[in-house]
Every structure is written in structure tokens, then in C-alpha cells.
Amino acid sequence: MNYFSTVIYLLRDRQAFLQEINQGVKLQSKIFALMISSCCFFALYGAIVGAFHSPLQVLSSAIKLPALYLITLLVCLPTLYIFNVLFGAKESIAQHFTLLLTAVSVIAILLCGFAPVTLFFLITVNDYNFFMLLNVAIFALTGIIGVSFFYHIMKPNADNDPEQGVKVRTNILRFWLVLYGFVGSQLGWTLRPFFGSPGKFELFRHREGSLLSAVWNSIRHLHF
């Protein structure tokens, strides 16, 4: 089976792809295809990011970046499913998982699209703080687009559900998206480093500080 053909189908005919998920058509094959292809895209981008430091960091980041997105998905999925079902959703947990994996795949595709830009700056700029901020911006942008995509495909339809139920599920979805962002940010901070840093290779670092403080310190130390 050509797993990447599923991604091409998603890109070319999104509405038909999502309709098949809502109808429960070939969910298992879609899950495997989206998972494998998104892991490949994440691994590619992770390898480029890790190349700033060393071959060991290339391998480490190529493994940890797919793990970051998939673990975040698995941690947050039960909350989304339970609350949606509690307030009237008819989709199965497999459909919830496939829809969420579709949004994650969109993020992976966008990161793959940014890969040549990141590689260009990796080759031409030898500044850790600049490279870190560039990638934080790329991760933030692709994450926002992926979350927005998921919001639009999961937003309850007033034509199919009672108005009160639609309002409650929409608020739940908004809360869940914020939760998803927090979990992803915290997990990313826990799994660091992805870029590596001057000095010896580290698989993981001690849990200290926060992502926001690290970004602020990088801004302060930028060389203009």
C-alpha cells in the first residue's frame, strides 16, 4: 500500500476525505497511512533541526519529533472523546482519532514544506539563538494552522444537533484545543533538546525553567 497516496488524497480532495471518515470508510487503513506518512515528515524535519548540532542529535530529533506529536495526540484524545460523547457526539473513538490524526498530518506536511527554508538557514547562519527562534516560529505557525484546521472539521453543525448541544460542544472543543496546546508545549519542553546546543550531546535535559523563558533568553542574546 502506498501510504503517501492517502496524504495526496487529503490534500487534493479534503471534503471527500473527511466525509469518508465521518462515514467510517476504511478508517484503519487511513490511520496507518496518516501515522506512517506524518512520522516520516516529522522525522525529516527533526533530522534537519538536529543537524545544527551533531549526527547523534540528528538521530535523536528524528525520533523525538514524531513522538512529541503522537504522544500529545494520545494523551489528549480520551478527554476530547469522552466530553464529546457525553454531550451528544455520535462519532466513534476511531473516528475522533482519525480526524485528530488528519490535523496532525497537516502539521507534518506544513513542516515538510518549511524544510528547505530551515535547511537554507542551517547552512548559511551559524547562530544558535536565531536558529532556535526561527524554528519556534515555524512550529508555532504550523501548530496554529493545524489546530485551526481541526477546529473547523470538528465544530458541531447546528443543522444536525440541537442549538444548546452545539454551543456546549463548541465550548468544549475550544477548551480542548487550549489544553492540547499546553500539553504539546510541556511535552516538547520535557523531550528537549531538539536543536542541540553548544557543548556535548544530550539526549534529555534536566526539567527546569520553561519554554517561554527559553524563548525570551534567545531573543535577548540575538546578534544583530
VENCOR-V261251 format. One record per residue. N is the residue number from 0. RES is the residue in one letter. SS is DSSP state (~ for helix, > for strand, _ for the rest). OMEGA is omega in whole degrees, 0 to 359 (* if undefined). BURIAL is b if it has 16 or more other ideal C-beta (glycine too) atoms within 10 Angstrom, else e. Layout:
<<N:RES:SS:OMEGA:BURIAL> <N:RES:SS:OMEGA:BURIAL>>
This chain:
<<0:M:_:177:e> <1:N:_:184:e> <2:Y:~:184:b> <3:F:~:177:e> <4:S:~:176:e> <5:T:~:178:b> <6:V:~:178:b> <7:I:~:177:e> <8:Y:~:177:e> <9:L:~:183:b> <10:L:~:186:e> <11:R:~:185:e> <12:D:_:185:e> <13:R:~:184:e> <14:Q:~:179:e> <15:A:~:179:e> <16:F:~:181:b> <17:L:~:179:b> <18:Q:~:177:e> <19:E:~:178:b> <20:I:~:180:b> <21:N:~:178:e> <22:Q:_:179:e> <23:G:_:183:e> <24:V:_:175:e> <25:K:_:182:e> <26:L:~:183:b> <27:Q:~:180:e> <28:S:~:177:e> <29:K:~:180:b> <30:I:~:181:b> <31:F:~:182:e> <32:A:~:181:b> <33:L:~:181:b> <34:M:~:182:b> <35:I:~:182:e> <36:S:~:179:b> <37:S:~:177:b> <38:C:~:178:b> <39:C:~:180:b> <40:F:~:178:b> <41:F:~:180:b> <42:A:~:178:b> <43:L:~:181:b> <44:Y:~:178:b> <45:G:~:179:b> <46:A:~:178:b> <47:I:~:179:b> <48:V:~:181:b> <49:G:~:180:b> <50:A:_:175:b> <51:F:_:186:b> <52:H:_:188:b> <53:S:_:176:e> <54:P:~:177:e> <55:L:~:178:e> <56:Q:~:175:b> <57:V:~:180:b> <58:L:~:182:e> <59:S:~:183:b> <60:S:~:178:b> <61:A:~:177:b> <62:I:~:187:b> <63:K:~:182:b> <64:L:~:174:b> <65:P:~:179:b> <66:A:~:180:e> <67:L:~:184:b> <68:Y:~:183:b> <69:L:~:178:b> <70:I:~:176:b> <71:T:~:178:b> <72:L:~:184:b> <73:L:~:179:e> <74:V:~:187:e> <75:C:~:183:b> <76:L:~:183:b> <77:P:~:180:e> <78:T:~:180:e> <79:L:~:184:b> <80:Y:~:183:b> <81:I:~:181:e> <82:F:~:178:b> <83:N:~:180:b> <84:V:~:180:e> <85:L:~:183:e> <86:F:_:166:b> <87:G:_:180:e> <88:A:_:181:b> <89:K:_:182:e> <90:E:_:178:b> <91:S:_:178:e> <92:I:~:177:e> <93:A:~:177:e> <94:Q:~:175:b> <95:H:~:181:b> <96:F:~:181:b> <97:T:~:179:b> <98:L:~:179:b> <99:L:~:178:b> <100:L:~:175:b> <101:T:~:178:b> <102:A:~:177:b> <103:V:~:178:b> <104:S:~:176:b> <105:V:~:177:b> <106:I:~:181:b> <107:A:~:179:b> <108:I:~:179:b> <109:L:~:177:b> <110:L:~:177:b> <111:C:~:177:b> <112:G:~:178:e> <113:F:~:186:b> <114:A:~:179:b> <115:P:~:178:e> <116:V:~:179:e> <117:T:~:179:b> <118:L:~:178:e> <119:F:~:181:e> <120:F:~:174:e> <121:L:~:182:b> <122:I:~:190:e> <123:T:~:184:e> <124:V:_:179:e> <125:N:_:182:e> <126:D:_:184:e> <127:Y:~:183:b> <128:N:~:178:e> <129:F:~:182:b> <130:F:~:178:b> <131:M:~:181:b> <132:L:~:177:e> <133:L:~:182:b> <134:N:~:174:b> <135:V:~:179:b> <136:A:~:180:e> <137:I:~:178:b> <138:F:~:180:b> <139:A:~:181:e> <140:L:~:181:e> <141:T:~:178:b> <142:G:~:179:b> <143:I:~:179:e> <144:I:~:179:e> <145:G:~:178:b> <146:V:~:178:b> <147:S:~:177:e> <148:F:~:180:b> <149:F:~:179:b> <150:Y:~:183:e> <151:H:~:182:e> <152:I:~:181:b> <153:M:~:183:b> <154:K:_:182:e> <155:P:_:181:b> <156:N:_:181:e> <157:A:_:180:e> <158:D:_:185:e> <159:N:_:184:e> <160:D:_:174:b> <161:P:_:184:e> <162:E:~:182:e> <163:Q:~:178:e> <164:G:~:178:e> <165:V:~:181:b> <166:K:~:181:e> <167:V:~:182:b> <168:R:~:177:b> <169:T:~:178:e> <170:N:~:177:e> <171:I:~:180:b> <172:L:~:179:b> <173:R:~:178:e> <174:F:~:181:e> <175:W:~:179:b> <176:L:~:175:b> <177:V:~:178:e> <178:L:~:179:e> <179:Y:~:179:b> <180:G:~:179:b> <181:F:~:180:e> <182:V:~:180:b> <183:G:~:180:b> <184:S:~:181:b> <185:Q:~:179:e> <186:L:~:177:b> <187:G:~:178:b> <188:W:~:180:b> <189:T:~:183:e> <190:L:~:182:b> <191:R:_:7:b> <192:P:_:171:b> <193:F:_:181:b> <194:F:_:192:b> <195:G:_:178:b> <196:S:_:179:e> <197:P:_:181:e> <198:G:_:185:e> <199:K:_:179:e> <200:F:_:175:e> <201:E:_:176:e> <202:L:_:175:e> <203:F:_:176:e> <204:R:_:176:e> <205:H:_:179:e> <206:R:_:180:e> <207:E:_:179:e> <208:G:_:181:e> <209:S:_:178:e> <210:L:~:182:e> <211:L:~:180:e> <212:S:~:178:e> <213:A:~:178:e> <214:V:~:180:b> <215:W:~:178:e> <216:N:~:178:e> <217:S:~:177:b> <218:I:~:181:e> <219:R:~:184:e> <220:H:_:176:e> <221:L:_:178:e> <222:H:_:180:e> <223:F:_:*:e>>
